[in-house]
Amino acid sequence: MNAQQNQVVRLRPLPPARPLRVLVVDDSRDARMTLGILLRSEGIEVKVAKGGMQVPHAVAEFQPDAVLLDLAMSDRSGLDVAQDLKRCYGARCPMLVAVTDRNSDADRHRSAASGFRYHVAKPYDPDRLLKIVRTVTPK
């Protein structure tokens, strides 16, 4: 064996992956807080927004991997917000999840057409919602 073959290569540990980031948008304080607590309890980094008008700034600043968005907010429709995000970010758009009390077939069709990957009806199953969020890979 020559000297090069006997050399030990010291590998540096990889830096820890950053936690998953999720933006929660709902005009109901209770809904925002409940989702925030659920997600944080799973080690997910969370930012909350009170309504659709705050989303463009929050997405640009926080750079979430997913956005959990109510459809029926007082300041702006979640459908419109989703369309704007898809138009602005294209393939780099965070995964969009509708979390809403609007759950008819027509509502589900409109959310899919607006760019939502998932449509979760309130009251939601926390385990199902976490399973959906966990399908996203942090950027």
C-alpha positions in Angstrom: 0.0 0.0 0.0 1.2 3.4 -0.8 0.9 6.5 1.5 -2.2 7.8 -0.3 -4.1 4.6 0.3 -3.4 4.7 4.0 -4.6 8.3 4.4 -7.7 8.8 6.5 -10.2 11.2 5.0 -11.9 13.3 7.6 -15.4 14.3 6.5 -17.1 17.3 7.9 -20.6 16.6 9.1 -23.3 18.0 6.9 -25.0 21.1 8.3 -28.4 20.3 9.7 -31.3 20.7 7.2 -33.4 23.6 8.0 -36.8 22.9 9.4 -39.9 22.9 7.2 -41.4 26.3 6.9 -45.2 26.8 6.8 -47.2 30.0 6.4 -50.6 29.8 8.0 -53.2 32.3 6.7 -56.6 32.6 8.2 -58.7 35.6 9.4 -59.8 33.6 12.4 -57.3 34.1 15.3 -58.3 30.8 16.8 -57.7 28.9 13.6 -54.3 30.6 13.1 -53.2 29.8 16.7 -54.5 26.2 16.6 -52.7 25.4 13.4 -49.6 27.2 14.6 -49.5 25.1 17.8 -50.0 21.9 15.9 -47.3 22.6 13.4 -44.8 23.9 15.9 -45.3 20.8 18.1 -43.9 18.8 15.1 -40.8 21.0 14.8 -42.1 23.0 11.9 -41.2 26.6 11.6 -44.4 28.7 11.4 -45.4 32.2 10.5 -49.0 33.4 10.7 -50.8 36.0 8.7 -54.3 37.5 9.4 -55.5 37.7 5.9 -54.8 37.4 2.2 -53.5 41.0 1.8 -50.5 40.0 4.0 -49.5 36.9 2.0 -47.3 38.4 -0.8 -45.0 40.1 1.8 -45.0 37.1 4.1 -44.1 34.7 1.3 -41.3 36.9 0.0 -39.9 37.4 3.5 -40.4 34.0 5.1 -40.0 31.8 2.0 -42.3 29.0 3.2 -42.3 25.5 1.8 -46.1 25.4 2.2 -48.9 27.8 2.7 -52.1 26.7 4.6 -54.7 29.1 3.4 -58.3 29.7 4.3 -60.6 30.3 1.2 -63.1 32.6 2.9 -61.3 35.5 4.4 -62.7 39.0 5.0 -60.0 40.9 3.2 -59.3 38.7 0.2 -60.3 35.4 -1.2 -57.9 32.5 -0.7 -58.6 31.5 -4.3 -57.3 34.9 -5.6 -54.3 34.7 -3.3 -53.4 31.3 -4.7 -53.7 32.4 -8.3 -51.4 35.3 -7.6 -48.8 33.1 -5.9 -48.9 30.6 -8.8 -48.6 33.5 -11.3 -45.7 35.1 -9.4 -43.7 32.1 -8.4 -44.6 29.5 -11.1 -42.8 26.2 -10.4 -41.1 27.7 -7.3 -44.5 28.4 -5.7 -44.8 26.9 -2.2 -47.2 24.0 -1.9 -50.7 25.4 -1.4 -53.2 23.7 1.0 -56.7 25.0 1.3 -57.9 24.7 5.0 -61.5 25.8 4.9 -65.1 25.2 5.9 -66.1 25.4 2.2 -66.2 21.8 1.2 -68.6 21.3 -1.7 -67.5 19.6 -4.9 -67.6 23.0 -6.6 -65.4 24.4 -3.8 -62.9 21.6 -4.3 -62.9 22.1 -8.0 -62.3 25.8 -7.7 -59.4 25.3 -5.2 -57.7 22.8 -7.6 -58.2 25.2 -10.5 -56.6 28.0 -8.5 -53.5 26.0 -7.8 -54.1 24.3 -4.5 -52.6 20.8 -4.2 -54.8 19.8 -1.3 -58.2 20.8 0.0 -58.7 20.1 3.7 -62.1 20.6 5.2 -62.6 22.1 8.7 -62.8 20.6 11.2 -59.7 18.8 10.0 -58.0 15.6 11.2 -54.7 16.9 12.7 -52.9 13.7 11.7 -54.1 13.9 8.1 -53.1 17.6 7.9 -49.6 16.8 9.2 -49.2 14.0 6.8 -50.0 16.4 3.9 -47.6 19.0 5.2 -44.9 16.4 5.6 -45.1 15.6 1.8 -43.1 18.8 1.2 -39.3 18.9 1.2 -37.7 21.9 2.7 -36.0 24.1 0.1 
